Amino acid sequence: MYASNSGYDRGVNTFSPEGRLFQVEYAIKAIQLGSTAIAVKTSEGVVMAVEKRVTSTLMEASSVEKVMEVDTHIGAAMSGLIADARTLVDHARIEAQNHRFTYNEPIRTEALAQATCDLMLSFGESGDEKKMSRPFGVALLLCGVDDTGPKVFFCDPSGTYVEYKAKAIGSGSEGAQTALTEEYSDSLTLAEAELLAVKTLKSVMEEKLNDNNIEVARVTADGYHNIKDEELKDLVDRIPI
């Protein structure tokens, strides 16, 4: 399969004669093996829903964290290598706090996406700072509400960020994105977006959906809120069988 690469896939900074960076392509492949994550934007805010793979009955499901708060007005959903995601989220948190401290205002979601993608693009760089020697094997959905309104940005290992109204990443992303394209509407309410996100996630999950194997959060003008316990059970119960 990779016989024609002729060693071009070994260096992270070496282009093949066809103009491809194979290590970045392999990192994107790693994301397609990860758990499915979905983000849906409405005029009221953004909803994030992520599949949690609980591989053992002895595992504490609450210890698997796939949605994280970056700032009071921004959250991140992830798919891929979670260790890499933690590095990016920690960097994003520092960027957000530095911006707040320097300018006395919350950072815009797009500015944070750009700062995060700058780090994702820094693999293979030399210098005194500790840099990754390979591309990050994770994709992020950065979701926030700022002075420009609700935003969803998809950040991938190539350092590219793109704004979406609704986006799915991970192993079930192809089927989920098709479902979102068919059912998304600009007039969705936040409650309808929560149902759409969880219903779409259910349609691509291998395991039966329950409140232990998904994680849901929303970001509104009131800030970041993780949906859990009874609130999450109620949401799951509202999903059509």
Backbone as CSV, one residue per row, in Angstrom:
resi,resn,N_x,N_y,N_z,CA_x,CA_y,CA_z,C_x,C_y,C_z
1,MET,0.833,-1.219,0.000,0.000,0.000,0.000,0.861,1.259,0.000
2,TYR,1.926,1.256,0.840,2.754,2.449,0.964,4.104,2.286,0.256
3,ALA,4.218,1.274,-0.620,5.501,0.989,-1.264,5.972,2.154,-2.121
4,SER,5.038,2.911,-2.677,5.401,4.000,-3.583,5.837,5.258,-2.850
5,ASN,5.751,5.263,-1.517,6.118,6.467,-0.762,7.622,6.702,-0.784
6,SER,8.413,5.621,-0.937,9.869,5.698,-1.088,10.544,6.498,0.018
7,GLY,10.082,6.342,1.235,10.724,7.009,2.361,10.211,8.401,2.647
8,TYR,9.346,8.930,1.790,8.840,10.287,2.023,7.903,10.347,3.218
9,ASP,7.425,9.177,3.682,6.523,9.181,4.833,7.289,9.194,6.146
10,ARG,8.628,9.155,6.099,9.410,9.104,7.337,9.684,10.486,7.907
11,GLY,9.801,11.467,7.070,10.104,12.816,7.553,8.856,13.668,7.631
12,VAL,8.697,14.377,8.749,7.483,15.197,8.921,7.542,16.479,8.099
13,ASN,8.727,16.865,7.659,8.875,18.120,6.910,9.239,17.895,5.447
14,THR,9.140,16.642,4.980,9.560,16.325,3.613,8.352,16.079,2.716
15,PHE,8.230,16.883,1.678,7.153,16.685,0.709,7.525,15.555,-0.249
16,SER,6.531,14.776,-0.643,6.736,13.765,-1.676,6.718,14.471,-3.030
17,PRO,7.166,13.792,-4.104,7.123,14.430,-5.431,5.717,14.833,-5.858
18,GLU,4.690,14.171,-5.256,3.302,14.545,-5.579,2.819,15.730,-4.754
19,GLY,3.690,16.252,-3.877,3.316,17.405,-3.055,2.531,17.043,-1.817
20,ARG,2.760,15.841,-1.271,2.003,15.376,-0.102,2.912,15.244,1.116
21,LEU,2.357,15.539,2.287,3.026,15.275,3.558,2.361,14.042,4.171
22,PHE,3.009,12.902,4.050,2.369,11.649,4.444,2.097,11.579,5.943
23,GLN,2.997,12.136,6.766,2.803,12.056,8.216,1.521,12.784,8.653
24,VAL,1.215,13.888,7.988,-0.028,14.607,8.287,-1.233,13.777,7.860
25,GLU,-1.123,13.123,6.709,-2.218,12.268,6.233,-2.438,11.086,7.175
26,TYR,-1.344,10.541,7.722,-1.475,9.432,8.666,-2.134,9.901,9.964
27,ALA,-1.814,11.131,10.386,-2.430,11.685,11.597,-3.937,11.851,11.408
28,ILE,-4.333,12.276,10.224,-5.766,12.419,9.915,-6.443,11.053,9.909
29,LYS,-5.710,10.011,9.451,-6.234,8.642,9.503,-6.460,8.203,10.949
30,ALA,-5.562,8.609,11.847,-5.687,8.242,13.264,-6.977,8.811,13.863
31,ILE,-7.375,9.990,13.399,-8.607,10.614,13.897,-9.825,9.805,13.459
32,GLN,-9.739,9.203,12.269,-10.857,8.408,11.761,-11.047,7.109,12.543
33,LEU,-10.098,6.791,13.415,-10.236,5.631,14.298,-10.800,6.033,15.654
34,GLY,-10.849,7.330,15.924,-11.282,7.825,17.230,-12.789,7.804,17.396
35,SER,-13.241,8.092,18.606,-14.674,8.126,18.888,-15.320,9.335,18.199
36,THR,-16.583,9.208,17.875,-17.292,10.245,17.118,-17.622,11.445,18.002
37,ALA,-17.393,12.633,17.476,-17.748,13.875,18.167,-18.550,14.756,17.221
38,ILE,-19.566,15.413,17.764,-20.474,16.237,16.946,-20.670,17.602,17.616
39,ALA,-20.696,18.643,16.811,-21.027,19.985,17.296,-22.082,20.595,16.389
40,VAL,-23.083,21.231,16.999,-24.178,21.854,16.244,-24.371,23.285,16.750
41,LYS,-24.382,24.234,15.812,-24.530,25.649,16.162,-25.972,26.104,15.964
42,THR,-26.472,26.911,16.880,-27.780,27.559,16.741,-27.618,29.050,17.046
43,SER,-28.702,29.788,16.907,-28.640,31.219,17.230,-28.512,31.460,18.727
44,GLU,-28.861,30.429,19.539,-28.811,30.556,21.001,-27.477,30.102,21.598
45,GLY,-26.754,29.260,20.858,-25.505,28.718,21.383,-25.073,27.495,20.595
46,VAL,-24.152,26.725,21.181,-23.580,25.557,20.510,-23.722,24.328,21.404
47,VAL,-24.020,23.191,20.781,-24.126,21.915,21.503,-23.016,20.989,21.021
48,MET,-22.357,20.310,21.973,-21.331,19.308,21.649,-21.750,17.969,22.232
49,ALA,-21.624,16.902,21.453,-21.928,15.545,21.926,-20.826,14.610,21.451
50,VAL,-20.282,13.809,22.358,-19.165,12.925,22.041,-19.421,11.529,22.590
51,GLU,-19.065,10.525,21.799,-19.148,9.133,22.240,-17.991,8.826,23.195
52,LYS,-18.302,8.168,24.317,-17.264,7.709,25.242,-17.158,6.192,25.126
53,ARG,-15.983,5.688,24.794,-15.802,4.246,24.674,-15.411,3.661,26.031
54,VAL,-16.393,3.100,26.705,-16.148,2.454,28.005,-15.883,0.981,27.715
55,THR,-14.611,0.590,27.779,-14.192,-0.740,27.313,-14.319,-1.834,28.361
56,SER,-14.656,-1.482,29.598,-14.764,-2.482,30.658,-15.830,-2.058,31.660
57,THR,-16.517,-3.024,32.228,-17.513,-2.725,33.260,-16.838,-2.222,34.530
58,LEU,-15.535,-2.453,34.651,-14.791,-1.994,35.825,-14.265,-0.567,35.656
59,MET,-14.400,-0.031,34.449,-13.921,1.328,34.201,-14.910,2.364,34.714
60,GLU,-14.396,3.386,35.377,-15.239,4.507,35.810,-15.495,5.405,34.595
61,ALA,-16.731,5.401,34.107,-17.065,6.164,32.893,-16.795,7.658,33.060
62,SER,-16.940,8.160,34.286,-16.746,9.592,34.532,-15.289,10.026,34.342
63,SER,-14.359,9.055,34.343,-12.944,9.398,34.186,-12.560,9.587,32.722
64,VAL,-13.426,9.185,31.798,-13.176,9.376,30.362,-13.755,10.730,29.957
65,GLU,-12.882,11.657,29.647,-13.313,13.031,29.364,-13.010,13.382,27.915
66,LYS,-14.058,13.623,27.141,-13.905,13.931,25.713,-14.372,15.349,25.362
67,VAL,-15.002,16.023,26.331,-15.398,17.425,26.152,-14.799,18.211,27.307
68,MET,-14.083,19.276,26.993,-13.400,20.046,28.033,-13.735,21.530,27.939
69,GLU,-13.760,22.172,29.086,-13.957,23.622,29.135,-12.613,24.303,28.927
70,VAL,-12.559,25.217,27.969,-11.332,25.958,27.696,-11.358,27.291,28.427
71,ASP,-12.462,28.001,28.327,-12.697,29.249,29.055,-14.175,29.267,29.411
72,THR,-14.614,30.278,30.111,-16.013,30.316,30.547,-16.980,30.374,29.377
73,HIS,-16.485,30.770,28.189,-17.363,30.921,27.019,-16.971,30.005,25.864
74,ILE,-15.999,29.100,26.074,-15.514,28.221,24.993,-15.304,26.803,25.527
75,GLY,-15.739,25.809,24.736,-15.487,24.404,25.054,-14.844,23.717,23.866
76,ALA,-14.289,22.523,24.104,-13.635,21.768,23.036,-14.075,20.316,23.081
77,ALA,-14.502,19.799,21.932,-14.788,18.372,21.779,-13.688,17.782,20.919
78,MET,-13.318,16.517,21.170,-12.133,15.973,20.521,-12.332,14.552,20.023
79,SER,-11.511,14.173,19.046,-11.467,12.798,18.561,-10.039,12.489,18.149
80,GLY,-9.542,11.322,18.554,-8.168,10.941,18.251,-7.421,10.579,19.510
81,LEU,-6.147,10.950,19.570,-5.315,10.656,20.738,-5.592,11.693,21.829
82,ILE,-6.187,11.233,22.915,-6.616,12.167,23.966,-5.430,12.823,24.670
83,ALA,-4.294,12.118,24.759,-3.096,12.733,25.354,-2.664,13.957,24.551
84,ASP,-2.732,13.847,23.229,-2.424,14.998,22.368,-3.453,16.109,22.570
85,ALA,-4.710,15.713,22.736,-5.785,16.702,22.923,-5.566,17.503,24.207
86,ARG,-5.128,16.822,25.269,-4.888,17.528,26.537,-3.807,18.589,26.378
87,THR,-2.775,18.267,25.603,-1.706,19.242,25.350,-2.266,20.471,24.640
88,LEU,-3.111,20.252,23.638,-3.695,21.362,22.886,-4.669,22.176,23.735
89,VAL,-5.474,21.485,24.546,-6.449,22.180,25.395,-5.730,23.010,26.458
90,ASP,-4.670,22.457,27.036,-3.888,23.225,28.023,-3.296,24.478,27.390
91,HIS,-2.793,24.343,26.156,-2.248,25.502,25.429,-3.354,26.522,25.159
92,ALA,-4.525,26.026,24.753,-5.651,26.929,24.460,-6.101,27.667,25.719
93,ARG,-6.098,26.970,26.856,-6.486,27.609,28.121,-5.524,28.739,28.488
94,ILE,-4.234,28.500,28.296,-3.229,29.536,28.596,-3.404,30.726,27.668
95,GLU,-3.629,30.452,26.371,-3.853,31.537,25.408,-5.071,32.374,25.792
96,ALA,-6.147,31.693,26.206,-7.381,32.389,26.589,-7.162,33.268,27.818
97,GLN,-6.438,32.743,28.807,-6.192,33.511,30.030,-5.228,34.669,29.782
98,ASN,-4.214,34.427,28.933,-3.287,35.518,28.586,-4.015,36.667,27.903
99,HIS,-4.934,36.310,26.987,-5.705,37.334,26.277,-6.580,38.117,27.260
100,ARG,-7.231,37.408,28.174,-8.111,38.063,29.160,-7.312,38.990,30.075
101,PHE,-6.118,38.513,30.480,-5.263,39.302,31.376,-4.720,40.547,30.670
102,THR,-4.334,40.384,29.396,-3.712,41.487,28.650,-4.732,42.524,28.200
103,TYR,-5.887,42.063,27.687,-6.847,42.978,27.060,-8.128,43.180,27.870
104,ASN,-8.264,42.446,28.981,-9.438,42.567,29.848,-10.738,42.283,29.087
105,GLU,-10.687,41.276,28.236,-11.863,40.842,27.478,-11.684,39.368,27.118
106,PRO,-12.795,38.639,26.952,-12.672,37.226,26.554,-12.174,37.106,25.122
107,ILE,-11.370,36.098,24.865,-10.817,35.881,23.532,-11.918,35.407,22.580
108,ARG,-11.839,35.818,21.324,-12.789,35.329,20.319,-12.467,33.873,19.981
109,THR,-13.495,33.131,19.611,-13.326,31.710,19.305,-12.385,31.513,18.124
110,GLU,-12.499,32.353,17.103,-11.637,32.215,15.927,-10.178,32.480,16.280
111,ALA,-9.922,33.484,17.133,-8.548,33.790,17.530,-7.933,32.618,18.297
112,LEU,-8.749,31.961,19.121,-8.267,30.803,19.872,-8.012,29.615,18.934
113,ALA,-8.874,29.442,17.929,-8.673,28.383,16.942,-7.362,28.607,16.184
114,GLN,-7.084,29.853,15.844,-5.842,30.155,15.128,-4.629,29.887,16.008
115,ALA,-4.698,30.273,17.288,-3.579,30.045,18.204,-3.341,28.549,18.412
116,THR,-4.425,27.778,18.483,-4.303,26.325,18.656,-3.709,25.678,17.412
117,CYS,-4.158,26.122,16.242,-3.639,25.563,14.986,-2.180,25.953,14.755
118,ASP,-1.759,27.101,15.285,-0.342,27.479,15.194,0.521,26.454,15.920
119,LEU,0.044,25.972,17.075,0.773,24.938,17.810,0.731,23.606,17.051
120,MET,-0.425,23.279,16.465,-0.550,22.024,15.716,0.393,21.994,14.514
121,LEU,0.712,23.173,14.009,1.565,23.274,12.818,3.055,23.318,13.175
122,SER,3.383,23.364,14.465,4.776,23.572,14.873,5.581,22.286,14.973
123,PHE,5.020,21.143,14.574,5.772,19.888,14.663,7.027,19.944,13.788
124,GLY,8.093,19.332,14.301,9.333,19.274,13.526,10.177,20.527,13.589
125,GLU,9.700,21.577,14.294,10.496,22.806,14.373,11.635,22.621,15.366
126,SER,12.757,23.239,15.078,13.878,23.218,16.018,13.828,24.477,16.879
127,GLY,14.490,24.428,18.012,14.488,25.576,18.910,14.582,25.131,20.352
128,ASP,14.568,26.110,21.260,14.716,25.803,22.680,13.440,25.210,23.271
129,GLU,12.291,25.657,22.756,11.025,25.159,23.301,10.812,23.695,22.938
130,LYS,10.084,22.994,23.807,9.759,21.602,23.520,8.670,21.564,22.445
131,LYS,8.988,20.950,21.334,8.032,20.842,20.232,7.738,19.378,19.965
132,MET,6.570,19.120,19.403,6.228,17.760,19.004,7.081,17.368,17.799
133,SER,7.596,16.153,17.810,8.403,15.685,16.676,7.537,15.014,15.620
134,ARG,6.227,15.046,15.797,5.278,14.475,14.840,4.012,15.321,14.872
135,PRO,3.156,15.189,13.864,1.871,15.916,13.918,1.005,15.415,15.073
136,PHE,0.154,16.281,15.595,-0.795,15.882,16.635,-1.824,14.932,16.036
137,GLY,-2.054,13.814,16.705,-3.009,12.827,16.205,-4.409,13.054,16.730
138,VAL,-4.874,14.281,16.673,-6.189,14.614,17.223,-6.804,15.762,16.424
139,ALA,-8.132,15.760,16.344,-8.869,16.886,15.767,-9.739,17.486,16.865
140,LEU,-9.925,18.783,16.822,-10.734,19.477,17.828,-11.908,20.197,17.176
141,LEU,-13.018,20.233,17.914,-14.134,21.111,17.582,-14.164,22.180,18.667
142,LEU,-13.687,23.375,18.334,-13.697,24.491,19.291,-15.008,25.242,19.146
143,CYS,-15.777,25.279,20.213,-17.122,25.858,20.173,-17.236,26.956,21.221
144,GLY,-17.713,28.105,20.810,-17.821,29.205,21.766,-18.878,30.218,21.372
145,VAL,-19.163,31.105,22.314,-20.070,32.232,22.070,-19.326,33.499,22.476
146,ASP,-19.046,34.361,21.505,-18.332,35.605,21.795,-19.133,36.796,21.260
147,ASP,-18.486,37.950,21.132,-19.214,39.143,20.690,-19.664,39.061,19.237
148,THR,-19.173,38.059,18.496,-19.613,37.871,17.104,-20.705,36.812,16.996
149,GLY,-21.065,36.185,18.131,-22.117,35.172,18.146,-21.567,33.775,18.362
150,PRO,-22.436,32.757,18.299,-21.999,31.356,18.439,-21.103,30.941,17.272
151,LYS,-20.071,30.155,17.583,-19.115,29.725,16.560,-18.725,28.265,16.784
152,VAL,-18.494,27.541,15.670,-17.934,26.187,15.698,-16.761,26.163,14.730
153,PHE,-15.561,25.835,15.252,-14.375,25.728,14.402,-13.803,24.320,14.486
154,PHE,-13.529,23.749,13.310,-12.903,22.437,13.206,-11.413,22.638,12.967
155,CYS,-10.584,22.068,13.852,-9.125,22.175,13.741,-8.551,20.787,13.490
156,ASP,-7.756,20.646,12.424,-7.197,19.324,12.118,-5.668,19.340,12.195
157,PRO,-5.006,18.150,12.133,-3.552,18.077,12.347,-2.705,18.857,11.357
158,SER,-3.281,19.257,10.228,-2.508,20.027,9.253,-2.384,21.488,9.674
159,GLY,-3.064,21.868,10.769,-3.036,23.260,11.216,-4.092,24.113,10.538
160,THR,-5.043,23.459,9.898,-6.137,24.162,9.215,-7.334,24.288,10.139
161,TYR,-7.974,25.456,10.157,-9.232,25.583,10.890,-10.305,26.143,9.962
162,VAL,-11.510,25.557,10.073,-12.634,25.935,9.213,-13.870,26.091,10.086
163,GLU,-14.680,27.102,9.798,-15.913,27.309,10.565,-17.049,26.492,9.955
164,TYR,-17.850,25.885,10.820,-18.992,25.071,10.391,-20.251,25.478,11.153
165,LYS,-21.400,25.160,10.571,-22.677,25.262,11.280,-22.914,23.990,12.093
166,ALA,-22.515,22.863,11.528,-22.598,21.568,12.218,-21.494,20.683,11.657
167,LYS,-20.782,19.978,12.539,-19.632,19.187,12.094,-19.505,17.913,12.925
168,ALA,-19.148,16.824,12.261,-18.884,15.546,12.920,-17.464,15.107,12.599
169,ILE,-16.750,14.567,13.599,-15.404,14.029,13.397,-15.325,12.657,14.057
170,GLY,-14.304,11.882,13.685,-14.135,10.564,14.292,-14.557,9.436,13.381
171,SER,-14.669,8.244,13.962,-14.916,7.035,13.170,-16.265,7.046,12.455
172,GLY,-17.272,7.662,13.061,-18.597,7.690,12.441,-18.907,8.996,11.745
173,SER,-17.863,9.763,11.421,-18.077,11.120,10.910,-18.786,11.156,9.560
174,GLU,-18.510,10.172,8.706,-19.099,10.201,7.363,-20.623,10.090,7.420
175,GLY,-21.119,9.081,8.142,-22.568,8.910,8.272,-23.201,10.030,9.059
176,ALA,-22.503,10.493,10.115,-23.040,11.564,10.951,-23.126,12.879,10.185
177,GLN,-22.103,13.168,9.363,-22.113,14.425,8.599,-23.237,14.423,7.563
178,THR,-23.498,13.252,6.974,-24.601,13.132,6.018,-25.933,13.408,6.707
179,ALA,-26.110,12.837,7.910,-27.347,13.053,8.664,-27.504,14.515,9.068
180,LEU,-26.406,15.146,9.478,-26.459,16.556,9.870,-26.812,17.441,8.669
181,THR,-26.254,17.120,7.507,-26.530,17.894,6.290,-28.016,17.841,5.936
182,GLU,-28.617,16.661,6.150,-30.030,16.481,5.805,-30.956,17.157,6.816
183,GLU,-30.587,17.155,8.088,-31.515,17.579,9.135,-31.226,18.955,9.729
184,TYR,-30.060,19.524,9.444,-29.728,20.815,10.045,-30.552,21.941,9.439
185,SER,-30.931,22.867,10.302,-31.642,24.070,9.859,-31.134,25.264,10.665
186,ASP,-31.072,26.418,10.027,-30.613,27.631,10.721,-31.575,28.049,11.830
187,SER,-32.815,27.563,11.762,-33.829,27.968,12.743,-33.897,27.038,13.958
188,LEU,-32.959,26.094,14.071,-32.965,25.165,15.208,-32.860,25.914,16.535
189,THR,-33.618,25.456,17.523,-33.444,25.965,18.883,-32.339,25.162,19.559
190,LEU,-31.910,25.614,20.729,-30.849,24.903,21.449,-31.312,23.505,21.867
191,ALA,-32.562,23.397,22.315,-33.105,22.098,22.726,-33.187,21.142,21.540
192,GLU,-33.595,21.665,20.372,-33.655,20.834,19.163,-32.265,20.405,18.711
193,ALA,-31.272,21.292,18.890,-29.896,20.970,18.519,-29.334,19.863,19.417
194,GLU,-29.698,19.896,20.702,-29.271,18.841,21.627,-29.820,17.488,21.171
195,LEU,-31.100,17.463,20.812,-31.720,16.224,20.329,-31.078,15.760,19.023
196,LEU,-30.823,16.696,18.103,-30.218,16.352,16.819,-28.820,15.768,17.009
197,ALA,-28.029,16.394,17.865,-26.654,15.938,18.091,-26.625,14.537,18.689
198,VAL,-27.448,14.301,19.710,-27.449,12.999,20.382,-28.082,11.930,19.492
199,LYS,-29.138,12.302,18.758,-29.789,11.351,17.844,-28.826,10.936,16.731
200,THR,-28.078,11.899,16.192,-27.102,11.601,15.143,-25.984,10.721,15.690
201,LEU,-25.544,11.026,16.913,-24.496,10.216,17.548,-24.978,8.778,17.746
202,LYS,-26.228,8.633,18.165,-26.800,7.301,18.386,-26.797,6.482,17.092
203,SER,-27.065,7.132,15.961,-27.185,6.420,14.685,-25.860,5.848,14.186
204,VAL,-24.729,6.382,14.689,-23.423,5.893,14.214,-22.641,5.134,15.288
205,MET,-23.189,5.057,16.502,-22.498,4.343,17.580,-22.709,2.842,17.472
206,GLU,-21.663,2.074,17.787,-21.770,0.620,17.775,-22.476,0.122,19.043
207,GLU,-22.185,0.765,20.182,-22.814,0.388,21.447,-24.185,1.050,21.566
208,LYS,-25.036,0.481,22.421,-26.335,1.090,22.676,-26.145,2.370,23.478
209,LEU,-26.812,3.427,23.030,-26.663,4.737,23.680,-27.242,4.731,25.081
210,ASN,-26.464,5.235,26.042,-26.979,5.481,27.398,-26.222,6.662,27.997
211,ASP,-26.611,7.051,29.205,-26.009,8.247,29.795,-24.574,8.029,30.279
212,ASN,-24.071,6.778,30.196,-22.701,6.491,30.605,-21.701,6.541,29.459
213,ASN,-22.188,6.349,28.224,-21.234,6.290,27.111,-21.324,7.470,26.151
214,ILE,-21.936,8.560,26.598,-21.868,9.817,25.839,-21.562,10.966,26.790
215,GLU,-21.050,12.022,26.217,-20.783,13.251,26.984,-21.357,14.407,26.183
216,VAL,-22.139,15.243,26.838,-22.807,16.353,26.153,-22.541,17.645,26.911
217,ALA,-22.279,18.711,26.177,-22.092,20.038,26.787,-22.664,21.086,25.853
218,ARG,-22.962,22.235,26.413,-23.439,23.346,25.580,-22.749,24.634,26.020
219,VAL,-22.635,25.538,25.063,-22.078,26.863,25.334,-23.105,27.887,24.871
220,THR,-23.531,28.734,25.788,-24.489,29.792,25.465,-23.916,31.133,25.935
221,ALA,-24.728,32.176,25.830,-24.299,33.490,26.320,-24.061,33.468,27.825
222,ASP,-24.664,32.488,28.514,-24.453,32.351,29.965,-23.171,31.609,30.296
223,GLY,-22.522,31.005,29.289,-21.256,30.319,29.516,-21.306,28.842,29.180
224,TYR,-20.233,28.153,29.560,-20.084,26.715,29.298,-20.843,25.914,30.348
225,HIS,-21.545,24.864,29.892,-22.291,24.015,30.828,-22.193,22.561,30.392
226,ASN,-21.722,21.704,31.292,-21.628,20.269,31.021,-22.933,19.611,31.437
227,ILE,-23.600,18.947,30.508,-24.877,18.287,30.794,-24.595,16.908,31.375
228,LYS,-25.023,16.668,32.593,-24.741,15.370,33.215,-25.822,15.003,34.223
229,ASP,-25.659,13.811,34.822,-26.567,13.281,35.837,-28.007,13.236,35.310
230,GLU,-28.951,13.760,36.080,-30.374,13.670,35.726,-30.694,14.417,34.426
231,GLU,-30.010,15.527,34.209,-30.233,16.319,32.989,-29.859,15.510,31.745
232,LEU,-28.740,14.752,31.828,-28.311,13.924,30.709,-29.253,12.735,30.513
233,LYS,-29.710,12.131,31.607,-30.656,11.007,31.522,-31.946,11.443,30.846
234,ASP,-32.432,12.629,31.211,-33.651,13.159,30.594,-33.473,13.366,29.092
235,LEU,-32.282,13.857,28.703,-31.995,14.091,27.284,-31.968,12.760,26.524
236,VAL,-31.316,11.752,27.079,-31.232,10.435,26.437,-32.621,9.810,26.309
237,ASP,-33.454,9.995,27.335,-34.811,9.420,27.330,-35.675,10.058,26.240
238,ARG,-35.353,11.287,25.823,-36.142,11.967,24.803,-35.791,11.543,23.385
239,ILE,-34.700,10.772,23.228,-34.260,10.338,21.906,-35.195,9.226,21.412
240,PRO,-35.729,9.323,20.204,-36.612,8.263,19.666,-35.858,6.937,19.569
241,ILE,-36.563,5.836,19.864,-35.944,4.512,19.803,-35.762,4.077,18.356
